[in-house]
Amino acid sequence: MSSVLGGVYNTFIRSNAVFLTTIFAGAFATELVFDTGANKIWDSVNKGRQWKDIKAKYVTSGEDDDGDDE
């Protein structure tokens, strides 16, 4: 057990620059995973009620009906 902890210490904690880089990389990865997971849960709970799901009902492709045609 102490050899594992010693390896972790020598790899990640011994140098302040490596330690801070590990912390920032871990925070970035955690944020990415959390945001992706939260968005997937939100999309599954609200399926059919979001603009991306009902857009086809209200927008006709290829037609721009704003009245500015000259």
C-alpha positions in Angstrom: 0.0 0.0 0.0 2.8 2.4 0.8 4.4 1.7 -2.5 1.2 2.7 -4.3 0.9 5.9 -2.3 4.6 6.6 -2.9 4.1 6.2 -6.6 1.1 8.6 -6.5 3.1 11.1 -4.5 6.1 10.9 -6.8 4.0 11.2 -9.9 1.4 13.8 -9.0 2.2 15.6 -5.8 5.9 16.0 -5.5 6.1 18.9 -8.0 3.8 21.8 -7.5 3.4 22.5 -11.2 2.4 18.8 -11.9 0.1 18.9 -8.9 -1.7 22.0 -10.1 -1.9 20.7 -13.6 -3.5 17.5 -12.3 -6.0 19.5 -10.3 -7.0 21.8 -13.2 -7.2 18.8 -15.7 -9.3 16.9 -13.2 -11.6 19.8 -12.7 -12.0 20.3 -16.4 -12.7 16.7 -17.0 -15.2 16.6 -14.1 -17.0 19.6 -15.5 -17.2 18.1 -18.9 -18.6 14.8 -17.7 -21.1 16.5 -15.3 -22.4 18.9 -17.9 -22.8 16.2 -20.6 -24.6 13.9 -18.1 -26.9 16.7 -16.8 -27.8 17.7 -20.4 -28.6 14.1 -21.3 -30.8 13.7 -18.2 -32.5 17.1 -19.0 -33.1 16.1 -22.6 -34.6 12.7 -21.6 -36.9 14.2 -19.0 -38.1 17.0 -21.3 -38.3 15.0 -24.6 -40.9 16.5 -26.9 -41.1 19.8 -25.0 -38.0 21.5 -26.3 -37.6 23.7 -29.3 -35.3 21.2 -31.0 -38.0 18.6 -30.7 -40.9 20.7 -32.0 -39.1 23.0 -34.4 -40.3 21.0 -37.5 -43.9 21.7 -36.7 -43.5 25.5 -36.9 -40.6 26.1 -39.3 -40.9 25.2 -43.0 -37.6 24.5 -44.6 -36.6 26.7 -47.5 -39.2 29.4 -47.0 -38.4 32.7 -45.4 -41.7 34.5 -44.8 -40.5 37.8 -43.3 -41.8 40.1 -46.1 -38.4 41.7 -46.9 -38.1 40.2 -50.4 -37.1 42.8 -53.0 
